[in-house]
Amino acid sequence: MMSVWKELKKQWRVMDGIVIAGLIILSFVPYGIFAATQTAVSPDDQLVAVVTINGEEVERFVLSDKTPRKEVTYHPNKNQYNIVEVDGRRIRVKEDNSPDQIAVNTGWISKPGQTSICLPHRLVIEIQSENPDEDEVIITY
């Protein structure tokens, strides 16, 4: 056991430590960006859930405390269905017949930037923040 440790110690270089430390620091950058965008959302902003199928917007739901509970069924293709449930300030895919049930297991989403995706059916639900006072710059690739 000691010989393995000694061998590793011989192969260790200062730059190895710097690279590893740099990678650890860089791994937290997405968290910082996401946290910064979440704090930029004002409580006065209106939340909208956008439902798209095959890249085309199908429906928008305004999410507020006054939004009544509602279930909508979508049929993206023959023999495919997704039941989307809206309840106040949150939305989810309640049921679908996809093999992995990833969108169903995602559960409720309620914050701007969150998405629920059913890839086999090409259904995407995304929460967006709409502030009528400001123009948003949306970049898509």
VOGU-74338 format. One record per atom (N, C-alpha, C): residue number from 0; atom name; y negated, z negated, x negated. Coordinates in steps of 0.1 Angstrom, whole numbers, plus 5000, padded with zeros to 4 digits. Each point is the difference from the previous one (the first is absolute). Layout:
N
(NUM; "CA"; (Y; Z; X)),
...
***
This chain:
141
(0; "N"; (5012; 5000; 4992)),
(0; "CA"; (4988; 5000; 5008)),
(0; "C"; (4988; 5000; 4991)),
(1; "N"; (5000; 4992; 4990)),
(1; "CA"; (4988; 4999; 4991)),
(1; "C"; (4998; 5014; 4993)),
(2; "N"; (5010; 5007; 4997)),
(2; "CA"; (4999; 5012; 4992)),
(2; "C"; (4993; 5011; 5009)),
(3; "N"; (5002; 4999; 5013)),
(3; "CA"; (4994; 5010; 5010)),
(3; "C"; (4985; 4997; 5000)),
(4; "N"; (4996; 4987; 5001)),
(4; "CA"; (4986; 4996; 5000)),
(4; "C"; (4993; 5004; 4988)),
(5; "N"; (5007; 4998; 4988)),
(5; "CA"; (4994; 5004; 4987)),
(5; "C"; (4998; 5015; 4999)),
(6; "N"; (5009; 5007; 5006)),
(6; "CA"; (4999; 5015; 4999)),
(6; "C"; (4988; 5005; 5009)),
(7; "N"; (4999; 4994; 5012)),
(7; "CA"; (4989; 5003; 5008)),
(7; "C"; (4987; 4996; 4994)),
(8; "N"; (4999; 4989; 4994)),
(8; "CA"; (4988; 4995; 4993)),
(8; "C"; (4996; 5010; 4989)),
(9; "N"; (5009; 5006; 4993)),
(9; "CA"; (4997; 5009; 4989)),
(9; "C"; (4994; 5013; 5006)),
(10; "N"; (5005; 5004; 5011)),
(10; "CA"; (4996; 5013; 5006)),
(10; "C"; (4986; 4999; 5008)),
(11; "N"; (4996; 4988; 5003)),
(11; "CA"; (4988; 4997; 5007)),
(11; "C"; (4988; 5004; 4992)),
(12; "N"; (4990; 5007; 5006)),
(12; "CA"; (4988; 5003; 4993)),
(12; "C"; (4988; 4995; 5008)),
(13; "N"; (4989; 4999; 4994)),
(13; "CA"; (4988; 4995; 5007)),
(13; "C"; (4996; 5010; 5011)),
(14; "N"; (5001; 5012; 4997)),
(14; "CA"; (4996; 5010; 5010)),
(14; "C"; (5009; 5000; 5013)),
(15; "N"; (5013; 4996; 4998)),
(15; "CA"; (5009; 4998; 5011)),
(15; "C"; (4994; 4990; 5010)),
(16; "N"; (4996; 4989; 4994)),
(16; "CA"; (4994; 4989; 5009)),
(16; "C"; (4987; 5005; 5007)),
(17; "N"; (4992; 5008; 4993)),
(17; "CA"; (4987; 5005; 5006)),
(17; "C"; (5004; 5009; 5011)),
(18; "N"; (5009; 5009; 4998)),
(18; "CA"; (5004; 5010; 5010)),
(18; "C"; (5006; 4992; 5012)),
(19; "N"; (5009; 4991; 4998)),
(19; "CA"; (5005; 4992; 5011)),
(19; "C"; (4990; 4993; 5008)),
(20; "N"; (4991; 4993; 4993)),
(20; "CA"; (4989; 4993; 5007)),
(20; "C"; (4991; 5009; 5008)),
(21; "N"; (4997; 5012; 4994)),
(21; "CA"; (4992; 5010; 5007)),
(21; "C"; (5007; 5005; 5013)),
(22; "N"; (5013; 5002; 4999)),
(22; "CA"; (5007; 5005; 5012)),
(22; "C"; (5000; 4989; 5011)),
(23; "N"; (5002; 4987; 4996)),
(23; "CA"; (4999; 4989; 5009)),
(23; "C"; (4987; 5000; 5007)),
(24; "N"; (4989; 5001; 4993)),
(24; "CA"; (4987; 5000; 5005)),
(24; "C"; (4998; 5012; 5010)),
(25; "N"; (5004; 5011; 4996)),
(25; "CA"; (4998; 5012; 5008)),
(25; "C"; (5008; 5000; 5013)),
(26; "N"; (5011; 4992; 5000)),
(26; "CA"; (5008; 4999; 5012)),
(26; "C"; (4993; 4993; 5011)),
(27; "N"; (4989; 4992; 4997)),
(27; "CA"; (4993; 4993; 5010)),
(27; "C"; (4988; 5008; 5005)),
(28; "N"; (4997; 5011; 4994)),
(28; "CA"; (4988; 5008; 5005)),
(28; "C"; (5002; 5005; 5014)),
(29; "N"; (5011; 5005; 5005)),
(29; "CA"; (5001; 5003; 5014)),
(29; "C"; (4997; 4989; 5010)),
(30; "N"; (5005; 4988; 4996)),
(30; "CA"; (4997; 4988; 5008)),
(30; "C"; (4985; 4997; 5001)),
(31; "N"; (4993; 5002; 4989)),
(31; "CA"; (4986; 4997; 4999)),
(31; "C"; (4992; 5011; 5009)),
(32; "N"; (5004; 5012; 4999)),
(32; "CA"; (4994; 5011; 5008)),
(32; "C"; (5002; 4997; 5015)),
(33; "N"; (5012; 4997; 5004)),
(33; "CA"; (5004; 4997; 5014)),
(33; "C"; (4992; 4988; 5005)),
(34; "N"; (4999; 4990; 4992)),
(34; "CA"; (4993; 4988; 5004)),
(34; "C"; (4985; 5003; 5002)),
(35; "N"; (4994; 5008; 4991)),
(35; "CA"; (4986; 5003; 5001)),
(35; "C"; (4997; 5009; 5012)),
(36; "N"; (5009; 5009; 5004)),
(36; "CA"; (4998; 5008; 5012)),
(36; "C"; (5001; 4991; 5012)),
(37; "N"; (5009; 4990; 5000)),
(37; "CA"; (5002; 4992; 5012)),
(37; "C"; (4988; 4991; 5002)),
(38; "N"; (4993; 4995; 4989)),
(38; "CA"; (4988; 4992; 5002)),
(38; "C"; (4988; 5008; 5004)),
(39; "N"; (5001; 5013; 4998)),
(39; "CA"; (4989; 5009; 5004)),
(39; "C"; (5000; 5003; 5015)),
(40; "N"; (5010; 4997; 5007)),
(40; "CA"; (5001; 5002; 5014)),
(40; "C"; (4993; 4989; 5007)),
(41; "N"; (4990; 5004; 5009)),
(41; "CA"; (4993; 4990; 5007)),
(41; "C"; (5007; 4997; 5013)),
(42; "N"; (4999; 4987; 5005)),
(42; "CA"; (5006; 4997; 5013)),
(42; "C"; (4994; 5008; 5011)),
(43; "N"; (4988; 5005; 4998)),
(43; "CA"; (4994; 5008; 5011)),
(43; "C"; (5006; 5014; 5001)),
(44; "N"; (5007; 5005; 4990)),
(44; "CA"; (5005; 5013; 4999)),
(44; "C"; (5011; 5002; 5011)),
(45; "N"; (5000; 5011; 5006)),
(45; "CA"; (5010; 5003; 5011)),
(45; "C"; (5012; 5005; 4993)),
(46; "N"; (5012; 4995; 5004)),
(46; "CA"; (5012; 5004; 4994)),
(46; "C"; (5007; 5011; 5010)),
(47; "N"; (5005; 5010; 4993)),
(47; "CA"; (5006; 5011; 5008)),
(47; "C"; (5014; 5003; 4994)),
(48; "N"; (5010; 5001; 5008)),
(48; "CA"; (5013; 5004; 4995)),
(48; "C"; (5001; 5015; 5003)),
(49; "N"; (5003; 5008; 4990)),
(49; "CA"; (5002; 5014; 5001)),
(49; "C"; (5015; 5003; 4999)),
(50; "N"; (5005; 5007; 5010)),
(50; "CA"; (5014; 5004; 5001)),
(50; "C"; (5000; 5015; 4997)),
(51; "N"; (5008; 5004; 4989)),
(51; "CA"; (5001; 5014; 4997)),
(51; "C"; (5015; 5003; 4999)),
(52; "N"; (5003; 5012; 5004)),
(52; "CA"; (5014; 5006; 5000)),
(52; "C"; (4999; 5014; 4993)),
(53; "N"; (5008; 5002; 4990)),
(53; "CA"; (4999; 5012; 4992)),
(53; "C"; (4986; 5003; 4994)),
(54; "N"; (4993; 4990; 4997)),
(54; "CA"; (4987; 5001; 4994)),
(54; "C"; (4989; 5003; 5010)),
(55; "N"; (5003; 5001; 5013)),
(55; "CA"; (4990; 5002; 5010)),
(55; "C"; (4997; 4987; 5008)),
(56; "N"; (4988; 4997; 5002)),
(56; "CA"; (4996; 4988; 5008)),
(56; "C"; (5004; 5002; 5014)),
(57; "N"; (5008; 4990; 5005)),
(57; "CA"; (5005; 5001; 5014)),
(57; "C"; (4991; 4991; 5009)),
(58; "N"; (4997; 4988; 4995)),
(58; "CA"; (4993; 4991; 5009)),
(58; "C"; (4993; 4989; 4991)),
(59; "N"; (4990; 4994; 5006)),
(59; "CA"; (4992; 4989; 4993)),
(59; "C"; (5000; 4989; 5010)),
(60; "N"; (5002; 4988; 4995)),
(60; "CA"; (4999; 4988; 5008)),
(60; "C"; (4989; 4991; 4994)),
(61; "N"; (4991; 4996; 5008)),
(61; "CA"; (4990; 4990; 4995)),
(61; "C"; (5006; 4986; 5001)),
(62; "N"; (5000; 4993; 4989)),
(62; "CA"; (5007; 4987; 4999)),
(62; "C"; (4989; 4989; 5001)),
(63; "N"; (5000; 4993; 5011)),
(63; "CA"; (4991; 4989; 5002)),
(63; "C"; (5007; 4989; 5008)),
(64; "N"; (4993; 4989; 5001)),
(64; "CA"; (5006; 4989; 5008)),
(64; "C"; (5001; 5004; 5015)),
(65; "N"; (4992; 5010; 5004)),
(65; "CA"; (5001; 5004; 5014)),
(65; "C"; (5010; 5011; 5002)),
(66; "N"; (5006; 5005; 4990)),
(66; "CA"; (5010; 5010; 5002)),
(66; "C"; (5013; 4995; 5007)),
(67; "N"; (5003; 5006; 5011)),
(67; "CA"; (5012; 4994; 5007)),
(67; "C"; (5013; 5005; 4993)),
(68; "N"; (5011; 4992; 5003)),
(68; "CA"; (5013; 5004; 4994)),
(68; "C"; (5004; 5013; 5006)),
(69; "N"; (5005; 5009; 4992)),
(69; "CA"; (5004; 5013; 5004)),
(69; "C"; (5012; 5006; 4992)),
(70; "N"; (5009; 5007; 5006)),
(70; "CA"; (5011; 5007; 4993)),
(70; "C"; (4999; 5014; 5002)),
(71; "N"; (5000; 5008; 4990)),
(71; "CA"; (5000; 5015; 5001)),
(71; "C"; (5012; 5006; 4993)),
(72; "N"; (5007; 5009; 5006)),
(72; "CA"; (5011; 5006; 4994)),
(72; "C"; (4996; 5014; 4995)),
(73; "N"; (5004; 5003; 4988)),
(73; "CA"; (4997; 5013; 4994)),
(73; "C"; (5014; 5007; 4997)),
(74; "N"; (5000; 5013; 5002)),
(74; "CA"; (5012; 5008; 4997)),
(74; "C"; (4996; 5010; 4990)),
(75; "N"; (5001; 4997; 4987)),
(75; "CA"; (4996; 5009; 4989)),
(75; "C"; (5008; 5013; 5000)),
(76; "N"; (5013; 4999; 5002)),
(76; "CA"; (5009; 5012; 5001)),
(76; "C"; (5011; 4997; 5010)),
(77; "N"; (5008; 5010; 5003)),
(77; "CA"; (5011; 4998; 5009)),
(77; "C"; (5009; 4989; 4995)),
(78; "N"; (5004; 4991; 5009)),
(78; "CA"; (5009; 4989; 4997)),
(78; "C"; (4994; 4990; 4991)),
(79; "N"; (4987; 4999; 4999)),
(79; "CA"; (4993; 4990; 4992)),
(79; "C"; (4990; 4993; 5009)),
(80; "N"; (4999; 4987; 4998)),
(80; "CA"; (4990; 4993; 5008)),
(80; "C"; (4995; 4988; 4992)),
(81; "N"; (4987; 4996; 5002)),
(81; "CA"; (4994; 4988; 4994)),
(81; "C"; (4992; 4993; 5012)),
(82; "N"; (5003; 4988; 5001)),
(82; "CA"; (4992; 4992; 5010)),
(82; "C"; (4990; 4991; 4992)),
(83; "N"; (4987; 5003; 5003)),
(83; "CA"; (4989; 4993; 4993)),
(83; "C"; (4994; 4990; 5009)),
(84; "N"; (4999; 4988; 4995)),
(84; "CA"; (4994; 4989; 5009)),
(84; "C"; (4987; 4996; 4994)),
(85; "N"; (4990; 4999; 5009)),
(85; "CA"; (4986; 4996; 4996)),
(85; "C"; (4998; 4986; 5008)),
(86; "N"; (4995; 4990; 4992)),
(86; "CA"; (4998; 4987; 5006)),
(86; "C"; (4987; 4994; 4994)),
(87; "N"; (4989; 5002; 5007)),
(87; "CA"; (4988; 4994; 4994)),
(87; "C"; (4996; 5007; 4987)),
(88; "N"; (4999; 4992; 4989)),
(88; "CA"; (4995; 5005; 4988)),
(88; "C"; (5011; 5004; 4990)),
(89; "N"; (5012; 5003; 5006)),
(89; "CA"; (5011; 5003; 4992)),
(89; "C"; (5009; 5011; 5006)),
(90; "N"; (5008; 5007; 4992)),
(90; "CA"; (5008; 5011; 5005)),
(90; "C"; (5013; 5001; 4992)),
(91; "N"; (5011; 5005; 5006)),
(91; "CA"; (5012; 5001; 4993)),
(91; "C"; (5009; 5011; 5006)),
(92; "N"; (5010; 5004; 4992)),
(92; "CA"; (5011; 5009; 5006)),
(92; "C"; (5010; 4990; 5005)),
(93; "N"; (5001; 4999; 5013)),
(93; "CA"; (5009; 4990; 5006)),
(93; "C"; (5015; 5005; 4999)),
(94; "N"; (5002; 5013; 5002)),
(94; "CA"; (5014; 5005; 5000)),
(94; "C"; (4999; 5015; 4996)),
(95; "N"; (5010; 5004; 4993)),
(95; "CA"; (5002; 5014; 4998)),
(95; "C"; (5015; 5003; 4997)),
(96; "N"; (5004; 5012; 4999)),
(96; "CA"; (5014; 5004; 4997)),
(96; "C"; (5001; 5006; 4986)),
(97; "N"; (4992; 4996; 4991)),
(97; "CA"; (5002; 5004; 4986)),
(97; "C"; (5011; 4992; 4994)),
(98; "N"; (5007; 5006; 4989)),
(98; "CA"; (5011; 4993; 4995)),
(98; "C"; (4997; 4987; 4992)),
(99; "N"; (4989; 4999; 4993)),
(99; "CA"; (4997; 4988; 4992)),
(99; "C"; (4992; 4989; 5007)),
(100; "N"; (4993; 5004; 5011)),
(100; "CA"; (4991; 4991; 5007)),
(100; "C"; (4989; 4993; 4992)),
(101; "N"; (4995; 5008; 4990)),
(101; "CA"; (4990; 4994; 4991)),
(101; "C"; (4987; 4997; 5008)),
(102; "N"; (4995; 5009; 5009)),
(102; "CA"; (4988; 4998; 5007)),
(102; "C"; (5002; 4988; 5010)),
(103; "N"; (5011; 4999; 5005)),
(103; "CA"; (5003; 4988; 5009)),
(103; "C"; (5000; 4987; 4992)),
(104; "N"; (5006; 5000; 4989)),
(104; "CA"; (5000; 4988; 4991)),
(104; "C"; (4987; 4997; 4994)),
(105; "N"; (4991; 5010; 4999)),
(105; "CA"; (4986; 4997; 4995)),
(105; "C"; (4993; 4990; 5009)),
(106; "N"; (5002; 5000; 5013)),
(106; "CA"; (4995; 4990; 5009)),
(106; "C"; (4985; 5004; 5003)),
(107; "N"; (4993; 4989; 5004)),
(107; "CA"; (4986; 5002; 5005)),
(107; "C"; (4991; 5003; 4988)),
(108; "N"; (4991; 5009; 5002)),
(108; "CA"; (4989; 5002; 4990)),
(108; "C"; (4987; 4998; 5007)),
(109; "N"; (4990; 4995; 4993)),
(109; "CA"; (4987; 4997; 5006)),
(109; "C"; (4988; 5000; 4991)),
(110; "N"; (5002; 5004; 4987)),
(110; "CA"; (4989; 5000; 4991)),
(110; "C"; (4997; 5014; 4995)),
(111; "N"; (4988; 5003; 4998)),
(111; "CA"; (4996; 5014; 4995)),
(111; "C"; (5008; 5004; 4988)),
(112; "N"; (5005; 5012; 5000)),
(112; "CA"; (5008; 5004; 4988)),
(112; "C"; (5015; 4999; 5002)),
(113; "N"; (5004; 4991; 5009)),
(113; "CA"; (5014; 4998; 5002)),
(113; "C"; (5006; 5012; 5007)),
(114; "N"; (5013; 5004; 4997)),
(114; "CA"; (5006; 5011; 5006)),
(114; "C"; (5015; 4996; 5004)),
(115; "N"; (5004; 5007; 5010)),
(115; "CA"; (5014; 4999; 5004)),
(115; "C"; (5005; 5014; 5001)),
(116; "N"; (5011; 5003; 4992)),
(116; "CA"; (5004; 5014; 4999)),
(116; "C"; (5015; 5002; 5004)),
(117; "N"; (5002; 5009; 5009)),
(117; "CA"; (5014; 5004; 5003)),
(117; "C"; (5002; 5014; 4994)),
(118; "N"; (5005; 5001; 4988)),
(118; "CA"; (5001; 5012; 4993)),
(118; "C"; (5009; 5011; 5007)),
(119; "N"; (5012; 4996; 5005)),
(119; "CA"; (5009; 5010; 5006)),
(119; "C"; (4993; 5007; 5012)),
(120; "N"; (4991; 4993; 5007)),
(120; "CA"; (4993; 5005; 5012)),
(120; "C"; (4986; 5005; 4996)),
(121; "N"; (4996; 4998; 4988)),
(121; "CA"; (4987; 5004; 4995)),
(121; "C"; (4989; 4993; 5008)),
(122; "N"; (5002; 4988; 5004)),
(122; "CA"; (4990; 4992; 5008)),
(122; "C"; (4993; 4990; 4991)),
(123; "N"; (4987; 5000; 5000)),
(123; "CA"; (4992; 4991; 4992)),
(123; "C"; (4990; 4993; 5009)),
(124; "N"; (5000; 4986; 4999)),
(124; "CA"; (4989; 4993; 5006)),
(124; "C"; (4992; 4993; 4989)),
(125; "N"; (4987; 5002; 5001)),
(125; "CA"; (4991; 4995; 4990)),
(125; "C"; (4989; 4993; 5007)),
(126; "N"; (4996; 4988; 4994)),
(126; "CA"; (4989; 4992; 5005)),
(126; "C"; (4988; 5005; 4992)),
(127; "N"; (4989; 5003; 5007)),
(127; "CA"; (4988; 5004; 4994)),
(127; "C"; (4988; 4992; 5005)),
(128; "N"; (4991; 4997; 4992)),
(128; "CA"; (4988; 4993; 5003)),
(128; "C"; (4989; 5010; 5003)),
(129; "N"; (4994; 4999; 5012)),
(129; "CA"; (4989; 5009; 5004)),
(129; "C"; (4987; 4991; 5002)),
(130; "N"; (4990; 5003; 4992)),
(130; "CA"; (4988; 4994; 5001)),
(130; "C"; (4990; 5010; 5005)),
(131; "N"; (4995; 5000; 5012)),
(131; "CA"; (4991; 5010; 5005)),
(131; "C"; (4987; 5001; 4992)),
(132; "N"; (4996; 4990; 4993)),
(132; "CA"; (4988; 5001; 4992)),
(132; "C"; (5001; 5007; 4987)),
(133; "N"; (5012; 5001; 4995)),
(133; "CA"; (5002; 5006; 4986)),
(133; "C"; (5009; 5012; 5001)),
(134; "N"; (4997; 5010; 4991)),
(134; "CA"; (5008; 5012; 4999)),
(134; "C"; (5011; 4996; 4989)),
(135; "N"; (5012; 5003; 5004)),
(135; "CA"; (5011; 4997; 4990)),
(135; "C"; (5003; 5013; 4992)),
(136; "N"; (5003; 4998; 4988)),
(136; "CA"; (5005; 5011; 4992)),
(136; "C"; (5015; 4999; 4999)),
(137; "N"; (5007; 5010; 5005)),
(137; "CA"; (5014; 5000; 5001)),
(137; "C"; (5005; 5011; 4990)),
(138; "N"; (5009; 4996; 4991)),
(138; "CA"; (5005; 5009; 4990)),
(138; "C"; (5015; 5001; 5002)),
(139; "N"; (5004; 5013; 5003)),
(139; "CA"; (5015; 5002; 5002)),
(139; "C"; (5004; 5010; 4989)),
(140; "N"; (5013; 4999; 4997)),
(140; "CA"; (5006; 5009; 4990)),
(140; "C"; (5010; 5008; 5006)),
***
